Amino acid sequence: MAEFLSQFRNFGVLSAIDILVVTVVFYQFYMLIKRTRAVQLVKGVVVLLVVSLVANSLHLETLSWLLSQLLKIFVFAIPVVFQPELRKALEQLGRGSFFARHPLAPGMDNLEQVVEELVRCTQVLSKNRIGALIVIERKTGVQDFVETGIKIDGMVSSEFLVNIFIPNTPLHDGAVIVRQDRVAAAGCFLPLSVNPNIQKDLGTRHRAALGLTEITDALAIVVSEETGAISVGIDGGLTRFMDDKMLRELLLRELEIKSTSLSAIPFWRW
């Protein structure tokens, strides 16, 4: 007890400032990557560290050695894996915006209304054969792809989305990204799938939907410009030829708004 009190007395103002600065830096870095795929990588590294500590405490020599080798590799791999985030952090530091305040995340109370708006939008687009690609962010952040488009931060409404995809308008060719109950950005560029088994009749929008869902857990709604058919990309697979009821049930289930006891919807992989 006396030793603890002695150490506590030595805890001065400089130590408090040191801890505060480190805390702020880690917080700002977390806010920088929290809506990107890097968050999942950080979680993976933390899991490995925890398992390594447990293995050391239980004297599991082989597992400890294997994990220690993996962690050594991560020391060299981290700058490569987190290159976009590190570059963005340095750019913000140079602009003096690294320590800026971050806006609060939008609410999720009206996601059922968002689903209804998305269903209404796709029905209008399908009826008029207007091509569209709408991405719905879930746990894995897609901020990297938001940065490629025009940031909007507007409420989701069917009229708003239909206007975005009207042909010959500035944003109709790219993807719209929906984050919770907001349209985060429009005119975004997505990676195309390189899966050789994709059907030949699928166009660029479908390939972009598959490409994004292969590397994230996002949902991607596609309306075909040629046929008006509605498809949804999930986990690198594509559900095609959906009507409004099927689309509504799939979105409600995948966004965990209602019970997962909803009727199953056929799902195909290409």
HELIX and SHEET records of a PDB file:
HELIX    1   1 ALA A    2  ARG A    9  1                                   8    
HELIX    2   2 VAL A   13  ILE A   33  1                                  21    
HELIX    3   3 ALA A   38  SER A   57  1                                  20    
HELIX    4   4 GLU A   61  VAL A   81  1                                  21    
HELIX    5   5 GLN A   83  ARG A   95  1                                  13    
HELIX    6   6 LEU A  111  LYS A  127  1                                  17    
HELIX    7   7 GLN A  143  VAL A  146  1                                   4    
HELIX    8   8 SER A  158  ILE A  164  1                                   7    
HELIX    9   9 THR A  204  ILE A  215  1                                  12    
HELIX   10  10 ASP A  244  GLU A  254  1                                  11    
SHEET    1   A 7 ILE A 150  MET A 155  0                                        
SHEET    2   A 7 ARG A 182  CYS A 188 -1                                        
SHEET    3   A 7 ALA A 175  ARG A 179 -1                                        
SHEET    4   A 7 ALA A 132  ILE A 136  1                                        
SHEET    5   A 7 LEU A 219  VAL A 223 -1                                        
SHEET    6   A 7 ILE A 230  ILE A 234 -1                                        
SHEET    7   A 7 GLY A 237  THR A 239 -1                                        
END                                                                             
